[in-house]
Amino acid sequence: MTDDEAALGAVDPADEPGVSPGATVLAVRGVRKTFEAELAPVRALRGVDLEVAAGEFVAIMGPSGCGKSTLLNLVAGLEEPTEGRVTVAGRTALMFQEPALFPWLTAAGNVELALRLRG
């Protein structure tokens, strides 16, 4: 890890307990996510497969509405897949582009969510 990366708070995978460099830290297998809607179900993800190794840098890109945020919510544990499996070794963190609260939670629920995700 460079000094610049350390200054930015980057995490060296070798520093994570039980994670060896090059080991798979994120596995998404056959993930589908469907949301129930008033008129018809909305298929946000259809059979997504992804594997990320320790130390890899991954960007998720695509047009609006293609499922990027849904995938990130699944990885962070905020949503459950309709089908398939998401496996994460170690910790996950989520940072929003703008400060926001989850509108379906109370103020206390928003605070508790962060605590629950950290165990």
Biopython code that builds the backbone (N, CA, C, O; Angstrom):
import numpy as np
from Bio.PDB.StructureBuilder import StructureBuilder

atoms = [
    (1, "MET", "N", (0.846, -1.173, 0.000)),
    (1, "MET", "CA", (0.000, 0.000, 0.000)),
    (1, "MET", "C", (0.891, 1.235, 0.000)),
    (1, "MET", "O", (1.867, 1.307, 0.746)),
    (2, "THR", "N", (0.549, 2.200, -0.838)),
    (2, "THR", "CA", (1.339, 3.426, -0.894)),
    (2, "THR", "C", (0.970, 4.332, 0.273)),
    (2, "THR", "O", (-0.051, 4.132, 0.931)),
    (3, "ASP", "N", (1.821, 5.342, 0.524)),
    (3, "ASP", "CA", (1.525, 6.314, 1.576)),
    (3, "ASP", "C", (0.251, 7.077, 1.263)),
    (3, "ASP", "O", (-0.517, 7.398, 2.170)),
    (4, "ASP", "N", (0.013, 7.376, -0.030)),
    (4, "ASP", "CA", (-1.212, 8.087, -0.422)),
    (4, "ASP", "C", (-2.447, 7.260, -0.106)),
    (4, "ASP", "O", (-3.441, 7.790, 0.391)),
    (5, "GLU", "N", (-2.391, 5.950, -0.395)),
    (5, "GLU", "CA", (-3.532, 5.087, -0.106)),
    (5, "GLU", "C", (-3.780, 5.015, 1.392)),
    (5, "GLU", "O", (-4.929, 5.041, 1.833)),
    (6, "ALA", "N", (-2.725, 4.925, 2.170)),
    (6, "ALA", "CA", (-2.876, 4.868, 3.619)),
    (6, "ALA", "C", (-3.477, 6.166, 4.147)),
    (6, "ALA", "O", (-4.313, 6.143, 5.050)),
    (7, "ALA", "N", (-3.052, 7.299, 3.586)),
    (7, "ALA", "CA", (-3.571, 8.594, 4.022)),
    (7, "ALA", "C", (-5.057, 8.728, 3.709)),
    (7, "ALA", "O", (-5.785, 9.411, 4.430)),
    (8, "LEU", "N", (-5.510, 8.080, 2.639)),
    (8, "LEU", "CA", (-6.921, 8.141, 2.272)),
    (8, "LEU", "C", (-7.766, 7.130, 3.033)),
    (8, "LEU", "O", (-8.980, 7.072, 2.839)),
    (9, "GLY", "N", (-7.156, 6.348, 3.878)),
    (9, "GLY", "CA", (-7.895, 5.377, 4.669)),
    (9, "GLY", "C", (-8.127, 4.067, 3.941)),
    (9, "GLY", "O", (-9.017, 3.306, 4.322)),
    (10, "ALA", "N", (-7.352, 3.783, 2.903)),
    (10, "ALA", "CA", (-7.500, 2.526, 2.173)),
    (10, "ALA", "C", (-7.155, 1.362, 3.095)),
    (10, "ALA", "O", (-6.289, 1.472, 3.963)),
    (11, "VAL", "N", (-7.844, 0.257, 2.890)),
    (11, "VAL", "CA", (-7.620, -0.929, 3.699)),
    (11, "VAL", "C", (-6.783, -1.906, 2.895)),
    (11, "VAL", "O", (-7.139, -2.274, 1.776)),
    (12, "ASP", "N", (-5.679, -2.317, 3.470)),
    (12, "ASP", "CA", (-4.844, -3.332, 2.844)),
    (12, "ASP", "C", (-5.468, -4.686, 3.172)),
    (12, "ASP", "O", (-5.602, -5.023, 4.348)),
    (13, "PRO", "N", (-5.858, -5.480, 2.151)),
    (13, "PRO", "CA", (-6.489, -6.771, 2.420)),
    (13, "PRO", "C", (-5.649, -7.664, 3.321)),
    (13, "PRO", "O", (-6.196, -8.479, 4.065)),
    (14, "ALA", "N", (-4.343, -7.524, 3.266)),
    (14, "ALA", "CA", (-3.483, -8.338, 4.116)),
    (14, "ALA", "C", (-3.665, -8.001, 5.591)),
    (14, "ALA", "O", (-3.329, -8.811, 6.455)),
    (15, "ASP", "N", (-4.199, -6.803, 5.892)),
    (15, "ASP", "CA", (-4.437, -6.404, 7.274)),
    (15, "ASP", "C", (-5.745, -6.954, 7.823)),
    (15, "ASP", "O", (-5.958, -6.919, 9.035)),
    (16, "GLU", "N", (-6.621, -7.457, 6.973)),
    (16, "GLU", "CA", (-7.893, -8.000, 7.428)),
    (16, "GLU", "C", (-7.671, -9.401, 7.981)),
    (16, "GLU", "O", (-7.013, -10.219, 7.339)),
    (17, "PRO", "N", (-8.207, -9.688, 9.159)),
    (17, "PRO", "CA", (-8.015, -11.016, 9.737)),
    (17, "PRO", "C", (-8.622, -12.093, 8.844)),
    (17, "PRO", "O", (-9.769, -11.971, 8.413)),
    (18, "GLY", "N", (-7.862, -13.135, 8.571)),
    (18, "GLY", "CA", (-8.360, -14.271, 7.817)),
    (18, "GLY", "C", (-8.485, -14.069, 6.321)),
    (18, "GLY", "O", (-9.019, -14.941, 5.635)),
    (19, "VAL", "N", (-8.007, -12.942, 5.786)),
    (19, "VAL", "CA", (-8.103, -12.697, 4.347)),
    (19, "VAL", "C", (-6.699, -12.678, 3.758)),
    (19, "VAL", "O", (-5.893, -11.803, 4.074)),
    (20, "SER", "N", (-6.420, -13.644, 2.908)),
    (20, "SER", "CA", (-5.109, -13.676, 2.274)),
    (20, "SER", "C", (-5.171, -12.950, 0.939)),
    (20, "SER", "O", (-6.208, -12.977, 0.276)),
    (21, "PRO", "N", (-4.085, -12.301, 0.529)),
    (21, "PRO", "CA", (-4.077, -11.584, -0.746)),
    (21, "PRO", "C", (-4.488, -12.507, -1.890)),
    (21, "PRO", "O", (-4.008, -13.636, -1.986)),
    (22, "GLY", "N", (-5.366, -12.030, -2.743)),
    (22, "GLY", "CA", (-5.850, -12.804, -3.881)),
    (22, "GLY", "C", (-7.038, -13.698, -3.571)),
    (22, "GLY", "O", (-7.643, -14.262, -4.483)),
    (23, "ALA", "N", (-7.382, -13.834, -2.282)),
    (23, "ALA", "CA", (-8.533, -14.660, -1.913)),
    (23, "ALA", "C", (-9.823, -13.963, -2.329)),
    (23, "ALA", "O", (-9.874, -12.735, -2.388)),
    (24, "THR", "N", (-10.846, -14.725, -2.613)),
    (24, "THR", "CA", (-12.146, -14.153, -2.969)),
    (24, "THR", "C", (-12.763, -13.520, -1.731)),
    (24, "THR", "O", (-12.934, -14.179, -0.706)),
    (25, "VAL", "N", (-13.097, -12.230, -1.833)),
    (25, "VAL", "CA", (-13.719, -11.525, -0.716)),
    (25, "VAL", "C", (-15.186, -11.202, -0.984)),
    (25, "VAL", "O", (-15.931, -10.860, -0.065)),
    (26, "LEU", "N", (-15.599, -11.312, -2.252)),
    (26, "LEU", "CA", (-16.999, -11.095, -2.612)),
    (26, "LEU", "C", (-17.356, -12.072, -3.719)),
    (26, "LEU", "O", (-16.683, -12.141, -4.747)),
    (27, "ALA", "N", (-18.425, -12.826, -3.494)),
    (27, "ALA", "CA", (-18.924, -13.742, -4.522)),
    (27, "ALA", "C", (-20.425, -13.532, -4.670)),
    (27, "ALA", "O", (-21.175, -13.644, -3.700)),
    (28, "VAL", "N", (-20.850, -13.232, -5.874)),
    (28, "VAL", "CA", (-22.263, -13.074, -6.202)),
    (28, "VAL", "C", (-22.567, -14.177, -7.209)),
    (28, "VAL", "O", (-21.979, -14.211, -8.289)),
    (29, "ARG", "N", (-23.474, -15.069, -6.863)),
    (29, "ARG", "CA", (-23.739, -16.240, -7.696)),
    (29, "ARG", "C", (-25.215, -16.323, -8.075)),
    (29, "ARG", "O", (-26.078, -16.503, -7.216)),
    (30, "GLY", "N", (-25.495, -16.189, -9.365)),
    (30, "GLY", "CA", (-26.855, -16.365, -9.877)),
    (30, "GLY", "C", (-27.893, -15.481, -9.213)),
    (30, "GLY", "O", (-29.030, -15.904, -9.004)),
    (31, "VAL", "N", (-27.514, -14.264, -8.884)),
    (31, "VAL", "CA", (-28.411, -13.384, -8.134)),
    (31, "VAL", "C", (-29.478, -12.762, -9.035)),
    (31, "VAL", "O", (-29.201, -12.206, -10.098)),
    (32, "ARG", "N", (-30.677, -12.887, -8.560)),
    (32, "ARG", "CA", (-31.835, -12.237, -9.176)),
    (32, "ARG", "C", (-32.528, -11.430, -8.090)),
    (32, "ARG", "O", (-32.600, -11.855, -6.937)),
    (33, "LYS", "N", (-33.033, -10.269, -8.465)),
    (33, "LYS", "CA", (-33.796, -9.446, -7.524)),
    (33, "LYS", "C", (-35.017, -8.919, -8.240)),
    (33, "LYS", "O", (-34.912, -8.234, -9.257)),
    (34, "THR", "N", (-36.173, -9.243, -7.702)),
    (34, "THR", "CA", (-37.437, -8.786, -8.250)),
    (34, "THR", "C", (-38.168, -8.011, -7.167)),
    (34, "THR", "O", (-38.283, -8.471, -6.031)),
    (35, "PHE", "N", (-38.652, -6.854, -7.519)),
    (35, "PHE", "CA", (-39.446, -6.039, -6.605)),
    (35, "PHE", "C", (-40.911, -6.138, -7.018)),
    (35, "PHE", "O", (-41.244, -6.045, -8.199)),
    (36, "GLU", "N", (-41.769, -6.327, -6.039)),
    (36, "GLU", "CA", (-43.200, -6.352, -6.332)),
    (36, "GLU", "C", (-43.663, -4.914, -6.566)),
    (36, "GLU", "O", (-43.323, -4.008, -5.806)),
    (37, "ALA", "N", (-44.438, -4.723, -7.623)),
    (37, "ALA", "CA", (-44.966, -3.405, -7.958)),
    (37, "ALA", "C", (-46.464, -3.534, -8.210)),
    (37, "ALA", "O", (-46.978, -4.636, -8.404)),
    (38, "GLU", "N", (-47.143, -2.421, -8.207)),
    (38, "GLU", "CA", (-48.597, -2.417, -8.342)),
    (38, "GLU", "C", (-49.066, -3.055, -9.643)),
    (38, "GLU", "O", (-49.989, -3.870, -9.636)),
    (39, "LEU", "N", (-48.443, -2.696, -10.753)),
    (39, "LEU", "CA", (-48.887, -3.204, -12.052)),
    (39, "LEU", "C", (-48.246, -4.539, -12.420)),
    (39, "LEU", "O", (-48.924, -5.437, -12.920)),
    (40, "ALA", "N", (-46.972, -4.671, -12.181)),
    (40, "ALA", "CA", (-46.252, -5.906, -12.530)),
    (40, "ALA", "C", (-44.932, -5.935, -11.763)),
    (40, "ALA", "O", (-44.399, -4.884, -11.410)),
    (41, "PRO", "N", (-44.402, -7.129, -11.504)),
    (41, "PRO", "CA", (-43.101, -7.207, -10.826)),
    (41, "PRO", "C", (-42.011, -6.534, -11.660)),
    (41, "PRO", "O", (-42.044, -6.553, -12.890)),
    (42, "VAL", "N", (-41.044, -5.940, -10.956)),
    (42, "VAL", "CA", (-39.919, -5.285, -11.627)),
    (42, "VAL", "C", (-38.677, -6.140, -11.390)),
    (42, "VAL", "O", (-38.264, -6.342, -10.247)),
    (43, "ARG", "N", (-38.086, -6.638, -12.466)),
    (43, "ARG", "CA", (-36.868, -7.444, -12.368)),
    (43, "ARG", "C", (-35.663, -6.509, -12.430)),
    (43, "ARG", "O", (-35.306, -6.000, -13.493)),
    (44, "ALA", "N", (-35.046, -6.294, -11.269)),
    (44, "ALA", "CA", (-33.916, -5.369, -11.199)),
    (44, "ALA", "C", (-32.607, -6.053, -11.587)),
    (44, "ALA", "O", (-31.745, -5.438, -12.214)),
    (45, "LEU", "N", (-32.460, -7.309, -11.219)),
    (45, "LEU", "CA", (-31.249, -8.073, -11.546)),
    (45, "LEU", "C", (-31.666, -9.450, -12.042)),
    (45, "LEU", "O", (-32.604, -10.058, -11.526)),
    (46, "ARG", "N", (-30.952, -9.926, -13.047)),
    (46, "ARG", "CA", (-31.275, -11.233, -13.637)),
    (46, "ARG", "C", (-30.008, -12.063, -13.778)),
    (46, "ARG", "O", (-29.250, -11.878, -14.730)),
    (47, "GLY", "N", (-29.776, -12.961, -12.857)),
    (47, "GLY", "CA", (-28.668, -13.902, -12.964)),
    (47, "GLY", "C", (-27.289, -13.272, -12.941)),
    (47, "GLY", "O", (-26.463, -13.559, -13.808)),
    (48, "VAL", "N", (-27.026, -12.417, -11.959)),
    (48, "VAL", "CA", (-25.732, -11.739, -11.862)),
    (48, "VAL", "C", (-24.706, -12.651, -11.196)),
    (48, "VAL", "O", (-24.973, -13.244, -10.151)),
    (49, "ASP", "N", (-23.537, -12.754, -11.807)),
    (49, "ASP", "CA", (-22.393, -13.470, -11.246)),
    (49, "ASP", "C", (-21.223, -12.501, -11.174)),
    (49, "ASP", "O", (-20.937, -11.791, -12.139)),
    (50, "LEU", "N", (-20.545, -12.472, -10.030)),
    (50, "LEU", "CA", (-19.422, -11.567, -9.836)),
    (50, "LEU", "C", (-18.499, -12.167, -8.785)),
    (50, "LEU", "O", (-18.958, -12.729, -7.791)),
    (51, "GLU", "N", (-17.215, -12.047, -9.009)),
    (51, "GLU", "CA", (-16.236, -12.490, -8.013)),
    (51, "GLU", "C", (-15.164, -11.415, -7.902)),
    (51, "GLU", "O", (-14.624, -10.961, -8.911)),
    (52, "VAL", "N", (-14.859, -11.010, -6.672)),
    (52, "VAL", "CA", (-13.848, -9.987, -6.427)),
    (52, "VAL", "C", (-12.823, -10.561, -5.458)),
    (52, "VAL", "O", (-13.184, -11.099, -4.411)),
    (53, "ALA", "N", (-11.550, -10.447, -5.807)),
    (53, "ALA", "CA", (-10.466, -10.940, -4.961)),
    (53, "ALA", "C", (-9.929, -9.807, -4.089)),
    (53, "ALA", "O", (-10.055, -8.630, -4.426)),
    (54, "ALA", "N", (-9.339, -10.181, -2.982)),
    (54, "ALA", "CA", (-8.718, -9.201, -2.085)),
    (54, "ALA", "C", (-7.720, -8.363, -2.872)),
    (54, "ALA", "O", (-6.909, -8.892, -3.632)),
    (55, "GLY", "N", (-7.788, -7.061, -2.681)),
    (55, "GLY", "CA", (-6.866, -6.150, -3.353)),
    (55, "GLY", "C", (-7.343, -5.658, -4.702)),
    (55, "GLY", "O", (-6.744, -4.739, -5.260)),
    (56, "GLU", "N", (-8.403, -6.240, -5.249)),
    (56, "GLU", "CA", (-8.915, -5.784, -6.535)),
    (56, "GLU", "C", (-9.742, -4.516, -6.363)),
    (56, "GLU", "O", (-10.364, -4.299, -5.324)),
    (57, "PHE", "N", (-9.736, -3.698, -7.386)),
    (57, "PHE", "CA", (-10.549, -2.490, -7.441)),
    (57, "PHE", "C", (-11.576, -2.730, -8.537)),
    (57, "PHE", "O", (-11.209, -3.021, -9.675)),
    (58, "VAL", "N", (-12.858, -2.611, -8.207)),
    (58, "VAL", "CA", (-13.927, -2.914, -9.151)),
    (58, "VAL", "C", (-14.845, -1.704, -9.279)),
    (58, "VAL", "O", (-15.195, -1.071, -8.283)),
    (59, "ALA", "N", (-15.229, -1.393, -10.503)),
    (59, "ALA", "CA", (-16.195, -0.322, -10.766)),
    (59, "ALA", "C", (-17.439, -0.949, -11.379)),
    (59, "ALA", "O", (-17.347, -1.816, -12.248)),
    (60, "ILE", "N", (-18.593, -0.506, -10.922)),
    (60, "ILE", "CA", (-19.862, -0.964, -11.484)),
    (60, "ILE", "C", (-20.443, 0.204, -12.251)),
    (60, "ILE", "O", (-20.744, 1.256, -11.686)),
    (61, "MET", "N", (-20.595, -0.001, -13.551)),
    (61, "MET", "CA", (-21.047, 1.096, -14.417)),
    (61, "MET", "C", (-22.245, 0.640, -15.234)),
    (61, "MET", "O", (-22.400, -0.544, -15.537)),
    (62, "GLY", "N", (-23.084, 1.597, -15.582)),
    (62, "GLY", "CA", (-24.226, 1.299, -16.434)),
    (62, "GLY", "C", (-25.202, 2.444, -16.401)),
    (62, "GLY", "O", (-25.066, 3.363, -15.593)),
    (63, "PRO", "N", (-26.200, 2.392, -17.288)),
    (63, "PRO", "CA", (-27.176, 3.477, -17.353)),
    (63, "PRO", "C", (-28.100, 3.476, -16.140)),
    (63, "PRO", "O", (-28.169, 2.494, -15.402)),
    (64, "SER", "N", (-28.786, 4.552, -15.949)),
    (64, "SER", "CA", (-29.752, 4.684, -14.871)),
    (64, "SER", "C", (-30.792, 3.573, -14.968)),
    (64, "SER", "O", (-31.322, 3.293, -16.043)),
    (65, "GLY", "N", (-31.071, 2.949, -13.834)),
    (65, "GLY", "CA", (-32.095, 1.918, -13.792)),
    (65, "GLY", "C", (-31.631, 0.521, -14.147)),
    (65, "GLY", "O", (-32.458, -0.383, -14.270)),
    (66, "CYS", "N", (-30.319, 0.312, -14.319)),
    (66, "CYS", "CA", (-29.847, -1.007, -14.743)),
    (66, "CYS", "C", (-29.589, -1.960, -13.573)),
    (66, "CYS", "O", (-29.325, -3.140, -13.803)),
    (67, "GLY", "N", (-29.658, -1.481, -12.318)),
    (67, "GLY", "CA", (-29.506, -2.361, -11.166)),
    (67, "GLY", "C", (-28.241, -2.164, -10.351)),
    (67, "GLY", "O", (-27.957, -2.965, -9.460)),
    (68, "LYS", "N", (-27.469, -1.110, -10.634)),
    (68, "LYS", "CA", (-26.221, -0.873, -9.896)),
    (68, "LYS", "C", (-26.479, -0.718, -8.397)),
    (68, "LYS", "O", (-25.843, -1.386, -7.582)),
    (69, "SER", "N", (-27.395, 0.146, -8.042)),
    (69, "SER", "CA", (-27.689, 0.389, -6.622)),
    (69, "SER", "C", (-28.296, -0.842, -5.967)),
    (69, "SER", "O", (-28.008, -1.134, -4.807)),
    (70, "THR", "N", (-29.121, -1.556, -6.691)),
    (70, "THR", "CA", (-29.700, -2.787, -6.151)),
    (70, "THR", "C", (-28.601, -3.787, -5.822)),
    (70, "THR", "O", (-28.630, -4.410, -4.761)),
    (71, "LEU", "N", (-27.639, -3.947, -6.713)),
    (71, "LEU", "CA", (-26.524, -4.856, -6.465)),
    (71, "LEU", "C", (-25.733, -4.422, -5.232)),
    (71, "LEU", "O", (-25.390, -5.254, -4.391)),
    (72, "LEU", "N", (-25.444, -3.135, -5.121)),
    (72, "LEU", "CA", (-24.692, -2.636, -3.966)),
    (72, "LEU", "C", (-25.478, -2.823, -2.670)),
    (72, "LEU", "O", (-24.892, -3.135, -1.633)),
    (73, "ASN", "N", (-26.798, -2.636, -2.716)),
    (73, "ASN", "CA", (-27.625, -2.862, -1.530)),
    (73, "ASN", "C", (-27.604, -4.329, -1.106)),
    (73, "ASN", "O", (-27.633, -4.630, 0.087)),
    (74, "LEU", "N", (-27.553, -5.238, -2.071)),
    (74, "LEU", "CA", (-27.453, -6.662, -1.762)),
    (74, "LEU", "C", (-26.110, -6.985, -1.112)),
    (74, "LEU", "O", (-26.054, -7.718, -0.125)),
    (75, "VAL", "N", (-25.037, -6.442, -1.663)),
    (75, "VAL", "CA", (-23.694, -6.686, -1.121)),
    (75, "VAL", "C", (-23.591, -6.124, 0.301)),
    (75, "VAL", "O", (-22.961, -6.733, 1.166)),
    (76, "ALA", "N", (-24.204, -4.971, 0.542)),
    (76, "ALA", "CA", (-24.149, -4.344, 1.864)),
    (76, "ALA", "C", (-25.082, -5.022, 2.865)),
    (76, "ALA", "O", (-25.018, -4.737, 4.061)),
    (77, "GLY", "N", (-25.945, -5.912, 2.388)),
    (77, "GLY", "CA", (-26.873, -6.591, 3.286)),
    (77, "GLY", "C", (-28.137, -5.818, 3.568)),
    (77, "GLY", "O", (-28.889, -6.176, 4.475)),
    (78, "LEU", "N", (-28.393, -4.757, 2.806)),
    (78, "LEU", "CA", (-29.605, -3.961, 3.001)),
    (78, "LEU", "C", (-30.815, -4.600, 2.338)),
    (78, "LEU", "O", (-31.953, -4.310, 2.706)),
    (79, "GLU", "N", (-30.576, -5.462, 1.371)),
    (79, "GLU", "CA", (-31.630, -6.192, 0.661)),
    (79, "GLU", "C", (-31.225, -7.657, 0.615)),
    (79, "GLU", "O", (-30.051, -7.988, 0.783)),
    (80, "GLU", "N", (-32.193, -8.531, 0.390)),
    (80, "GLU", "CA", (-31.942, -9.957, 0.196)),
    (80, "GLU", "C", (-32.257, -10.297, -1.257)),
    (80, "GLU", "O", (-33.226, -9.778, -1.811)),
    (81, "PRO", "N", (-31.456, -11.159, -1.883)),
    (81, "PRO", "CA", (-31.769, -11.528, -3.264)),
    (81, "PRO", "C", (-33.042, -12.376, -3.328)),
    (81, "PRO", "O", (-33.352, -13.119, -2.397)),
    (82, "THR", "N", (-33.766, -12.254, -4.431)),
    (82, "THR", "CA", (-34.921, -13.110, -4.668)),
    (82, "THR", "C", (-34.439, -14.530, -4.932)),
    (82, "THR", "O", (-35.051, -15.496, -4.479)),
    (83, "GLU", "N", (-33.341, -14.649, -5.667)),
    (83, "GLU", "CA", (-32.688, -15.933, -5.936)),
    (83, "GLU", "C", (-31.185, -15.718, -5.913)),
    (83, "GLU", "O", (-30.707, -14.596, -6.082)),
    (84, "GLY", "N", (-30.441, -16.799, -5.705)),
    (84, "GLY", "CA", (-28.987, -16.719, -5.731)),
    (84, "GLY", "C", (-28.410, -16.423, -4.363)),
    (84, "GLY", "O", (-29.106, -16.441, -3.348)),
    (85, "ARG", "N", (-27.113, -16.150, -4.368)),
    (85, "ARG", "CA", (-26.404, -15.969, -3.099)),
    (85, "ARG", "C", (-25.341, -14.899, -3.218)),
    (85, "ARG", "O", (-24.655, -14.796, -4.235)),
    (86, "VAL", "N", (-25.211, -14.096, -2.159)),
    (86, "VAL", "CA", (-24.154, -13.093, -2.027)),
    (86, "VAL", "C", (-23.321, -13.488, -0.812)),
    (86, "VAL", "O", (-23.846, -13.596, 0.296)),
    (87, "THR", "N", (-22.025, -13.703, -1.021)),
    (87, "THR", "CA", (-21.132, -14.086, 0.065)),
    (87, "THR", "C", (-20.033, -13.041, 0.178)),
    (87, "THR", "O", (-19.345, -12.732, -0.796)),
    (88, "VAL", "N", (-19.879, -12.502, 1.383)),
    (88, "VAL", "CA", (-18.872, -11.475, 1.641)),
    (88, "VAL", "C", (-17.955, -11.966, 2.747)),
    (88, "VAL", "O", (-18.422, -12.360, 3.816)),
    (89, "ALA", "N", (-16.652, -11.944, 2.495)),
    (89, "ALA", "CA", (-15.665, -12.283, 3.520)),
    (89, "ALA", "C", (-15.203, -10.977, 4.153)),
    (89, "ALA", "O", (-14.713, -10.087, 3.458)),
    (90, "GLY", "N", (-15.354, -10.862, 5.443)),
    (90, "GLY", "CA", (-14.935, -9.629, 6.112)),
    (90, "GLY", "C", (-16.083, -8.640, 6.227)),
    (90, "GLY", "O", (-17.252, -9.022, 6.286)),
    (91, "ARG", "N", (-15.735, -7.390, 6.257)),
    (91, "ARG", "CA", (-16.704, -6.321, 6.492)),
    (91, "ARG", "C", (-17.064, -5.620, 5.200)),
    (91, "ARG", "O", (-16.281, -5.590, 4.251)),
    (92, "THR", "N", (-18.263, -5.055, 5.176)),
    (92, "THR", "CA", (-18.664, -4.203, 4.069)),
    (92, "THR", "C", (-18.990, -2.824, 4.624)),
    (92, "THR", "O", (-19.322, -2.677, 5.800)),
    (93, "ALA", "N", (-18.893, -1.842, 3.787)),
    (93, "ALA", "CA", (-19.258, -0.480, 4.166)),
    (93, "ALA", "C", (-19.972, 0.145, 2.977)),
    (93, "ALA", "O", (-19.729, -0.220, 1.827)),
    (94, "LEU", "N", (-20.834, 1.069, 3.264)),
    (94, "LEU", "CA", (-21.612, 1.724, 2.224)),
    (94, "LEU", "C", (-21.581, 3.221, 2.466)),
    (94, "LEU", "O", (-21.849, 3.681, 3.576)),
    (95, "MET", "N", (-21.260, 3.971, 1.443)),
    (95, "MET", "CA", (-21.271, 5.423, 1.547)),
    (95, "MET", "C", (-22.152, 5.963, 0.432)),
    (95, "MET", "O", (-21.941, 5.666, -0.744)),
    (96, "PHE", "N", (-23.133, 6.752, 0.815)),
    (96, "PHE", "CA", (-24.050, 7.315, -0.153)),
    (96, "PHE", "C", (-23.441, 8.545, -0.812)),
    (96, "PHE", "O", (-22.564, 9.197, -0.245)),
    (97, "GLN", "N", (-23.912, 8.854, -2.012)),
    (97, "GLN", "CA", (-23.428, 10.044, -2.709)),
    (97, "GLN", "C", (-23.854, 11.309, -1.979)),
    (97, "GLN", "O", (-23.134, 12.308, -1.970)),
    (98, "GLU", "N", (-25.021, 11.256, -1.374)),
    (98, "GLU", "CA", (-25.538, 12.404, -0.621)),
    (98, "GLU", "C", (-25.984, 11.905, 0.747)),
    (98, "GLU", "O", (-26.392, 10.751, 0.883)),
    (99, "PRO", "N", (-25.910, 12.769, 1.771)),
    (99, "PRO", "CA", (-26.405, 12.345, 3.080)),
    (99, "PRO", "C", (-27.887, 11.994, 2.956)),
    (99, "PRO", "O", (-28.672, 12.752, 2.386)),
    (100, "ALA", "N", (-28.251, 10.842, 3.496)),
    (100, "ALA", "CA", (-29.648, 10.414, 3.366)),
    (100, "ALA", "C", (-30.010, 9.461, 4.491)),
    (100, "ALA", "O", (-29.155, 8.790, 5.069)),
    (101, "LEU", "N", (-31.288, 9.422, 4.782)),
    (101, "LEU", "CA", (-31.846, 8.455, 5.712)),
    (101, "LEU", "C", (-32.728, 7.502, 4.916)),
    (101, "LEU", "O", (-33.230, 7.860, 3.851)),
    (102, "PHE", "N", (-32.916, 6.295, 5.429)),
    (102, "PHE", "CA", (-33.835, 5.367, 4.786)),
    (102, "PHE", "C", (-35.247, 5.788, 5.177)),
    (102, "PHE", "O", (-35.597, 5.733, 6.356)),
    (103, "PRO", "N", (-36.063, 6.208, 4.215)),
    (103, "PRO", "CA", (-37.384, 6.763, 4.541)),
    (103, "PRO", "C", (-38.333, 5.759, 5.180)),
    (103, "PRO", "O", (-39.287, 6.168, 5.842)),
    (104, "TRP", "N", (-38.106, 4.452, 5.005)),
    (104, "TRP", "CA", (-38.995, 3.457, 5.583)),
    (104, "TRP", "C", (-38.648, 3.150, 7.037)),
    (104, "TRP", "O", (-39.365, 2.397, 7.697)),
    (105, "LEU", "N", (-37.548, 3.730, 7.546)),
    (105, "LEU", "CA", (-37.152, 3.542, 8.936)),
    (105, "LEU", "C", (-37.408, 4.819, 9.730)),
    (105, "LEU", "O", (-37.406, 5.922, 9.182)),
    (106, "THR", "N", (-37.626, 4.649, 11.018)),
    (106, "THR", "CA", (-37.719, 5.810, 11.902)),
    (106, "THR", "C", (-36.320, 6.383, 12.088)),
    (106, "THR", "O", (-35.340, 5.792, 11.633)),
    (107, "ALA", "N", (-36.224, 7.531, 12.754)),
    (107, "ALA", "CA", (-34.908, 8.115, 13.041)),
    (107, "ALA", "C", (-34.084, 7.122, 13.864)),
    (107, "ALA", "O", (-32.905, 6.906, 13.584)),
    (108, "ALA", "N", (-34.703, 6.525, 14.873)),
    (108, "ALA", "CA", (-33.995, 5.539, 15.697)),
    (108, "ALA", "C", (-33.608, 4.325, 14.863)),
    (108, "ALA", "O", (-32.522, 3.771, 15.034)),
    (109, "GLY", "N", (-34.489, 3.914, 13.965)),
    (109, "GLY", "CA", (-34.200, 2.775, 13.097)),
    (109, "GLY", "C", (-33.002, 3.024, 12.199)),
    (109, "GLY", "O", (-32.217, 2.111, 11.942)),
    (110, "ASN", "N", (-32.853, 4.253, 11.720)),
    (110, "ASN", "CA", (-31.693, 4.603, 10.893)),
    (110, "ASN", "C", (-30.403, 4.508, 11.702)),
    (110, "ASN", "O", (-29.387, 4.033, 11.195)),
    (111, "VAL", "N", (-30.436, 4.954, 12.948)),
    (111, "VAL", "CA", (-29.255, 4.865, 13.808)),
    (111, "VAL", "C", (-28.963, 3.408, 14.148)),
    (111, "VAL", "O", (-27.808, 2.981, 14.114)),
    (112, "GLU", "N", (-30.005, 2.642, 14.476)),
    (112, "GLU", "CA", (-29.829, 1.234, 14.843)),
    (112, "GLU", "C", (-29.294, 0.405, 13.685)),
    (112, "GLU", "O", (-28.560, -0.559, 13.904)),
    (113, "LEU", "N", (-29.652, 0.765, 12.455)),
    (113, "LEU", "CA", (-29.210, -0.003, 11.297)),
    (113, "LEU", "C", (-27.687, -0.068, 11.220)),
    (113, "LEU", "O", (-27.116, -1.140, 11.016)),
    (114, "ALA", "N", (-27.037, 1.070, 11.383)),
    (114, "ALA", "CA", (-25.575, 1.096, 11.353)),
    (114, "ALA", "C", (-24.995, 0.222, 12.463)),
    (114, "ALA", "O", (-24.006, -0.478, 12.250)),
    (115, "LEU", "N", (-25.597, 0.262, 13.628)),
    (115, "LEU", "CA", (-25.110, -0.542, 14.749)),
    (115, "LEU", "C", (-25.327, -2.034, 14.482)),
    (115, "LEU", "O", (-24.450, -2.849, 14.770)),
    (116, "ARG", "N", (-26.494, -2.392, 13.933)),
    (116, "ARG", "CA", (-26.771, -3.801, 13.618)),
    (116, "ARG", "C", (-25.800, -4.322, 12.565)),
    (116, "ARG", "O", (-25.316, -5.448, 12.678)),
    (117, "LEU", "N", (-25.508, -3.525, 11.550)),
    (117, "LEU", "CA", (-24.602, -3.953, 10.479)),
    (117, "LEU", "C", (-23.187, -4.164, 10.998)),
    (117, "LEU", "O", (-22.425, -4.945, 10.428)),
    (118, "ARG", "N", (-22.834, -3.474, 12.071)),
    (118, "ARG", "CA", (-21.492, -3.642, 12.654)),
    (118, "ARG", "C", (-21.465, -4.732, 13.720)),
    (118, "ARG", "O", (-20.417, -5.028, 14.293)),
    (119, "GLY", "N", (-22.641, -5.333, 13.982)),
    (119, "GLY", "CA", (-22.704, -6.435, 14.977)),
    (119, "GLY", "C", (-22.748, -5.920, 16.380)),
    (119, "GLY", "O", (-22.802, -6.708, 17.325)),
]
sb = StructureBuilder()
sb.init_structure("model")
sb.init_model(0)
sb.init_chain("A")
sb.init_seg("    ")
for serial, (resi, resn, name, xyz) in enumerate(atoms, 1):
    if name == "N":
        sb.init_residue(resn, " ", resi, " ")
    sb.init_atom(name, np.array(xyz, "f"), 0.0, 1.0, " ", f" {name:<3s}", serial, name[0])
structure = sb.get_structure()
